[in-house]
Amino acid sequence: MELDHKKYMNEACKLAELSVTRGTGPFGCVVVQKSTGEIFGKGHNMVTMRNDPSLHAEIVAISDACHNLKNFQLTDCVLYTSCEPCPMCLAAIYWSRIDAVYYGNTKTDAAKIGFDDQFIYEEFAKPIEERKIKMTQICSEVANIAFKEWVDKSDKVPY
Amino acid sequence: MELDHKKYMNEACKLAELSVTRGTGPFGCVVVQKSTGEIFGKGHNMVTMRNDPSLHAEIVAISDACHNLKNFQLTDCVLYTSCEPCPMCLAAIYWSRIDAVYYGNTKTDAAKIGFDDQFIYEEFAKPIEERKIKMTQICSEVANIAFKEWVDKSDKVPY
């Protein structure tokens, strides 16, 4: 069906405003099923409210939609977010197989009010050994055990 | 204090093996407080188990550590993960302010058994208009309201 993009973006923006009222970051998001036009996922930023840096609006809305649709993939869904997703949320969007994203504010707008994710994109583009957070490989032989067990497992859910 | 990296990596790998037993992805992770050597966060992949594409081992362990430490930042912590983090988890690691990362398997090892995140890094490097998931800006004036309200708010928790 034809989706009324403005209507859903208004819902995402209302959640962003609610989030401001709750003092926890001006970001809101909804996930809409394309075939029905129904909102299955809603979320706003909860990082400081719940002490969890992963709880950006998009992650909360994706989790909510997956819970409600009882599916870890959202191939028939579109995401509306009040602000262009950060790299964490963008990767989550790819993992969720969401079909399209509509956003209101840009990441440049977000950077201007103190939410700057550009450094993460810059870190991603660097070789591991040049990144600010030191990353070191150890114990590969121990880590490989679970991988072997996974390959040999017959009753797994592949994804 | 001096951390016994092998000990903590073994814990992460045990969680990965437990995750295989539960049929839900061969990945485990622990978050350790540097000053005490105590494990504050534990997690394994729960994507198919909980129908949530964001529940990678690192996200679960970071959420757990933040919950236990009652803090949305983990500046005094180190993360041990059985496999090199995907872009979603790596971004979450940056947001969490974790100090260092130790990993067992590489992303190349993961790709070989069907968990390939290279396409996400490739998407990130593209301009928005060339990405597989279509991203469109709409309703910027509505989205800007929450940003303005956030700037004007006096009792917010900045982060």
Interface residues (C-beta under 8 A of the other chain):
Chain A: H5 K6 M9 N10 A12 C13 A16 E17 S19 V20 G23 T24 G25 P26 F27 G28 V47 T48 N51 D52 P53 S54 I59 I62 S63 C66 H67 L69 K70 N71 F72 Q73 L74 S82 C83 E84 C86 P87 M88 L90 A91 A92 I93 Y94 W95 S96 I98 D99 A100 V101 Y102 Y103 G104 N105 T106 D109 A110 I113 G114 D117 F119 I120 Y121 E123 F124 A125 I133 K134 M135 T136 Q137 I138 C139 S140 V142 A143 N144 I145 A146 F147 E149 W150 V151 K153 D155 K156 V157 P158 Y159
Chain B: H5 K6 M9 N10 A12 C13 A16 E17 S19 V20 G23 T24 G25 P26 F27 G28 V47 T48 N51 D52 P53 S54 I59 I62 S63 C66 H67 L69 K70 N71 F72 Q73 S82 C83 E84 C86 P87 M88 L90 A91 A92 I93 Y94 W95 S96 R97 I98 D99 A100 V101 Y102 Y103 G104 N105 T106 D109 A110 I113 G114 D117 F119 I120 Y121 E123 F124 A125 I133 K134 M135 T136 Q137 I138 C139 S140 V142 A143 N144 I145 A146 F147 E149 W150 V151 K153 D155 K156 V157 P158 Y159
